Every structure is written in C-alpha cells, then in structure tokens.
Amino acid sequence: MNYEFPIIEHIDQVLPSIEGRDEFKVLRREKYTAIDYNYVLPDSFNDPIRRECRGIKFFPDGRIMARPFHKFFNIGERENTQPNLVDLSKPHKILKKLDGSMVHIVWIDGVPFFMTRAGVTHIHDLIMKEYDYSWIFHGDQENYSSYTSIYEYTSPNNRIVISYSKPQLTLLAVRENVSGKYINFKSTLEEISFSDTKSLMNYTKDLIGEEGYVVRFDDGHMVKIKADEYVLIHNTRSEFSHEKNVLRTILEFKSDDVLPLLPEDAQKAYKEYAKSVIDSLLSVGITLIEFLGETKSLNQKDYALRVMKEIDPRLQSVAFSMRKDEDAPIEILRLKILKGLSSQTKVDEWRDIIGAKWEWKGIENVEG
C-alpha cells in the first residue's frame, strides 16, 4: 500500500480540518499565513490534512506557498509505526538525522527568506549573518512557487544537543507544493543499510554523540529513530525552559544527574540558581528555628496566636509542623514547595522565598 498525500492548492482546503482544534494555530502575517501545531493529542494527526499542518504556508490570496515535511513519527510511537510494520524490504533509504533547525526557502517580492515552521524567526537572521547564501540567487525563483526545498541548518551558534564546527545548510528534501510528492535526488546525508527494523533500532539506541536516523521510503512514508542518549539530553534541555522543572530537580536533590546533560551556559546558570535557592531556603529555615526557640515555652494556643500574627501565611503550616519535628524546618519547607510546583504561577507565589529566578530559555522545538 503506497503512502498518499492530499492535494492542497488553497488554504480553504486545510482550515476545515483544524476548525475547533486548539492544538493547531494559524499564524497570519502580512505576506504569508503559516499553519503549525502547539501540542499533540492522540488524534491530532489521524487526518491526512492535519499531518501537513506543521509549517505549511500560503500566500495572502490563499494559494499554497510552501509545504515542508509532513508530520512523521518515531518507530514504535504510533500504532502504524510499530517495528513489525516498518517493512525494510520496500524501497527506502536510512539517512542520518541532523540536529539543527529545519528551514525552507520562500521568495517574497524577489527576496529569499529562510523560514522555520512558524515562518521568519531569528534563524533567518542567523543564516543571513553567518552563512554564504549567495548560491540561492542562481536558482530559478519560479520553481519556488511549485516546489519546497527543505534544509537542516546546523551551526555552532544554533546548537540543540549535537555540536557542529561550522554553519551549514544541508538539503534534506524537495517537495511538490500541490501534490506533496517528494522528489528523488542524490542525498549528501550519511546513509546506512539494515535488513530488519529491530537491528536498526538496537544499533541506533546505543549511539553516542549522534541524534539518530530517518527511514525514508520511496513512496514518501517516513519514520525516525533516535539514540537513547540524545533523547535523554534533548528532553532535559526542553524541560528546562520551565522553571518549575528546574526547581524540582534542586528540591529533589537531582542536580548531579541533570548537570552533565546541560550545555555550559545552562550549567553555569543552574549552579547560580541552585545556590541562590538553597541559600534563601536556609535563611528562611534559620528564621523559623529562631522563632521556634523564642516560643518554645508557650502552650499550643499561645503558640498558634503568635504564628498567625507573626509568620507569613505561606509558612504557617511549616511553623506548626516544625513544632512537632523541630529539627526539620528545611525539610518541611522543601516538601511544601515541591507539592505546589504545578505551574509557573505557583512558582511565582514562592518567588521571594526561593530567592532567585530561572532565566535560561532552553531550546526551541525543532522537531523534524
């Protein structure tokens, strides 16, 4: 059974498929409209039109402008990508997966733009600044209205997990905009060969310093497989864009586990943040211990009155608990903060007690 793509000529063919689906977003710009997704629900990509909604773009009049990769999945991630269903006896290539930002070139008013899924972002400025893109001007601009050339941009200044020594644009695919068909061409990507899926999986999962591979069948169907090390590092760095996740690792004493997974700038930020948090909690703990010493002779009723009058409402339960276990104010406070780490709003409620703010933004969603 061949993998088929829907014919898409106009945005009106796409919008009905994402109506009422909050996981998708329509980004309307002056010169183009991009359709992408924010998050994935179990049935988000059950529809072939929705599988195209990962950066597909349209001109202001609604005509299709660019069609980057359709949404494809990891081996074993979906019911139809289980290892026994990935048939390597069919014509295919197994290509090395680069760890950068997926971009495609779109010409607008005679000017080339390097667009990501969301459109023109800082990646465009980075490429224009540090990469020799003059070769683009030798291409046929007319073809850019009919085809989408998809590249991976890797650079020392655009590091995700894997380190690259120089900026590079690598052609990944060329796609017909209307039909969605992938054009066959001789790829420069490293290619490997395996006769069965399980052997490929076993080989890939143990890779060090590499992301993994994409299996690209001649009919356009694709699956990907990533190294265990890469997934661990990438997920950690992605999660660290949220302060609640960073704070949790500190309060759960997991700093030694996560530090080796972070880039140097994040390690430095993490150590500074962790020191500020620990110093602040120790300061609060000492204040509570001093309060406990001052009120040790009071009966429970008078102690409660002093607590209600003098202790921050957020710490009153800590003050009551520590009277039963006076050696553990920090532990009681630690567990209380941990219990409430459900959102950034909750973190902000403890801001003065935490004593610091996490500034590192993590990595972009560059999934391809």
HELIX and SHEET records of a PDB file:
HELIX    1   1 ILE A   11  GLN A   13  5                                   3    
HELIX    2   2 LEU A   15  ILE A   18  1                                   4    
HELIX    3   3 ARG A   50  GLU A   52  5                                   3    
HELIX    4   4 GLU A   79  THR A   81  5                                   3    
HELIX    5   5 PRO A   83  LEU A   85  5                                   3    
HELIX    6   6 HIS A  122  GLU A  130  1                                   9    
HELIX    7   7 SER A  134  HIS A  138  5                                   5    
HELIX    8   8 GLN A  141  SER A  145  5                                   5    
HELIX    9   9 PRO A  156  ASN A  158  5                                   3    
HELIX   10  10 THR A  197  LYS A  205  1                                   9    
HELIX   11  11 ASP A  228  GLU A  239  1                                  12    
HELIX   12  12 GLU A  243  LEU A  251  1                                   9    
HELIX   13  13 SER A  255  VAL A  258  1                                   4    
HELIX   14  14 LEU A  259  LEU A  261  5                                   3    
HELIX   15  15 GLU A  264  GLU A  294  1                                  31    
HELIX   16  16 GLN A  300  GLU A  310  1                                  11    
HELIX   17  17 PRO A  313  LEU A  315  5                                   3    
HELIX   18  18 GLN A  316  LYS A  324  1                                   9    
HELIX   19  19 PRO A  329  LYS A  339  1                                  11    
HELIX   20  20 GLN A  344  GLU A  349  1                                   6    
HELIX   21  21 ARG A  351  ILE A  354  1                                   4    
SHEET    1   A 4 PHE A  24  ARG A  28  0                                        
SHEET    2   A 4 THR A  33  TYR A  37 -1                                        
SHEET    3   A 4 ILE A  56  PHE A  58 -1                                        
SHEET    4   A 4 ILE A  64  ALA A  66 -1                                        
SHEET    1   B 5 PHE A  73  ASN A  74  0                                        
SHEET    2   B 5 MET A 222  LYS A 226  1                                        
SHEET    3   B 5 GLY A 212  PHE A 217 -1                                        
SHEET    4   B 5 HIS A  92  LYS A  97 -1                                        
SHEET    5   B 5 GLU A 191  ILE A 192 -1                                        
SHEET    1   C 4 VAL A 111  MET A 115  0                                        
SHEET    2   C 4 SER A 101  ILE A 108 -1                                        
SHEET    3   C 4 TYR A 147  THR A 154 -1                                        
SHEET    4   C 4 GLN A 168  GLU A 176 -1                                        
END                                                                             
